[in-house]
Amino acid sequence: MEMNQATVYFIDDESQVLSALRRALRSRLKEWTMVFEASPAQALSQMAKATPWVVLVEKKMPEMDGADFLKQVKKSYPDAVRVILSADISHDTVIESANIAHLLLSKPFELDEIVEVIERAVCLRTFALDDELRAEMGRLDSLPLLPANYQALVEYLDSVEEPDPARVDQLLSHDVAVLSKILQLANSAYFCGVKPVYSAREAVIRLGYDLIRKLVLCFSVYTSENGNSDFNNQLLRQSERVAEKCIHLASFTRLERAKKERAYFSGLLHNIGELVIAGREFNGSFDLVGSFLLKLWGFEALIIDTLRYQSNPLESDGDDVVLYQLHIAKALVDAENKKLPLEQLFAELDPQLIERAMLSDYVRSHT
């Protein structure tokens, strides 16, 4: 086996699980080298011959706990994406996994889930980074895992052709903090209908399942019990202000609804990288970490690139208006914070940015 070949490791003490995965994945991941091991010690020995890109390990094993195993993987192969498999998704398991794993996958799982996780877990390899920075990103502690309420919602929405609003209402109602934020948005000036909404069911009907799904993720991450709650709340307030500016600019330029929603969501998550590396020494940018996290979670390329290039949009290969509007929305919020006159702000902005954001008329109307 070659050192730089795409290699995924499966470690599970149940031989029948490994046999089933080996049979099922042989045709699905033809370009990958796959290593199946019941022994964590044997797996570590194999890694010296074939460097892991992705490691999936059962949490509870008699020879070695999965989290302890991943600690050794992280030390020796920090740029490998680490995934814990567990039938126990209790609060303690989630907390312990967050300190060492990039992803937590509940058992039993569908084959498509495993394939999807592996395909998106190459994100540390597909980012154009030098080896040192890639390894540093892999060493980041306590990356937020996909919230349990988000995973439950996604699993339900993916399992049915026509979701039942009452069931979605039930799933959302378990988290009062997240639900209150969603209702606040559903009743905002940009999404409000004739009548106010008071329930998750009504919010779903107004906002749509896709936007609801993304909002649950965003608000769950910022309102989680992990980290400094005051700092998290500060970042959330900042992200909400930027998101409001994003949708204001998107409305001014008459963007279609899908782009308007993407603009709002990108604004909400624009500073998630800052949330992740708060208080840690890191040589990369907040933008890079945020885009890495969303790529790891399987979000579409447009949103990932928007976060990655938000500070320097002209460095991107694309010409996505939402990216340029996010950049200017952040500048507008920063100007408000500094009480900077808009005339001065717009004079300092690169005219090319304003043009690509389709905001030349907006600038003229505000100067």
Secondary structure, 3 states (H helix, E strand, C coil): CCCCCCEEEEECCCHHHHHHHHHHHCCCCCCCEEEEECCHHHHHHHHCCCCCCEEEEECCCCCCCHHHHHHHHHHHCCCCEEEEEECCCCHHHHHHHHCCCCEEEECCCCHHHHHHHHHHCCHHHHCCCCHHHHHHHHCCCCCCCCCHHHHHHHHHHHHCCCCCHHHHHHHHCCCHHHHHHHHHHHCCCCCCCCCCCCCHHHHHHHHCHHHHHHHHHHHHHHCCCCCCHHHHHHHHHHHHHHHHHHHHHHHHCCCCHHHHHHHHHHHHHCCHHHHHHCCCCCCCCHHHHHHHHHHHCCCCHHHHHHHHCCCCHHHCCCCCHHHHHHHHHHHHHHHHHHCCCHHHHHHHCCHHHHHHCCCHHHHHHCC
